[in-house]
Amino acid sequence: MLIAGAQDRIAEARGAMERQQVARQGELVGKAISIVDNLRVSLDHSKGGELAGNLGDLYDYMQRRLVEANATSDPAILAEVHGLLGTVREGWEAIPAEFRHSAT
């Protein structure tokens, strides 16, 4: 699942941040941004309507926050985005499996 991958990269980036491995931090944050972008562009606005629009806005916010976290080396921002992704993941997992494909 893409969300889990983004959360993993964020957790790894936080570790790199704590070890002051700036290049590795940037690489991992970049991967997380790319994954969140894939989530954003995969939204079907014709089927998802307002929900897809709101998720798109949330994914955009997450990307901007990840850029800020990388620029400022702020682990609290990484934790924020990790938590937001967790909330989205919980919502997705609450959808019955037979409806998940039509929800994207």
N, C-alpha and C positions, 0 to 999 in steps of 0.2 A: 504494500500500500504506500502510495506517495507520501501521505501525511507522516507515517512512521519514519520514512527515510529522511524527511525534512527534520523531524524531531531528533533523529540520531545525529545528523550533521550539526545541528545546533548544540547538542550536548557535547559533541567532540570539539566544536569551536570554543565552547566555554572552557573546556580543559586546556586547549591551546592558549586561550586568553590568560588563564591563570598561570600557565608556564611561560608566558610572555613570548610565545612562538608566533610572532606577528604574521609571517608569511603563511604558515599553516592555518592560522585563524582566518585570514583573508580567503584562502582557498576553500575552507569549509563553509564560511558564511556565503561565499559565492555559490557553492553547490546548493545550499539551503534556499537561496534566492531563486535559483534556477528551478528547483522543485516547486516552490510556491508559484512561480510564474506558469509552470506546466499545469498546476491546479487551476489557476485563473483562466488560462486560455482554453481549457477543456470544458468550461461551463457552457451549457446550451441555454442561451438567453431566450430563445424562442419557446422552449419548454419550461424553463425554470422561472421565468417571469421575475417578480420582485425578489424572490429568494436568490436567484442567480445573480441579480444585480447587487444585492447586499453582500453575498459571498465574494463577488468580484471586488467590491470596495474593501472588504476585510482583507483579502489577499494583497491588494495594493498597499494597504496600511502596513501589513506585515513586512512586505518588501522594503518599504521606506524605513521601518524601524530596524530591520536587519542591516541596512546600509548605515544607519546612525550608530548601531551597536558596534559595527566594525570600525567606523571612523573614530569613535570615542572610547573603544575598548570597555564598554559598559556591560558587565554580565547581567545586570538587572533587566536590561532590554532583551537580551537573549532569553532570559527566564520568562519574560512577558510573552514573547512570540511563541515559545515552546508551549506555554499554557493555553494560548489562543488556539494553537493547532490541536491540542488535546481536547478542547471543547468541541471543535469542528469534528474531530474523529469520533467523539462520543455520540454526537448527533447523527453522524453517518451510520455508526454501528447500531443505533436505535431503530433505523429504518429496516423493516422486514426485508430479507434477502431478495424476495421476488420483485420488490419495487426499486431496488438499488440501481439497476441499469437504466431504468426510465427516469431516474432522478438526476442523472448527470447531464 
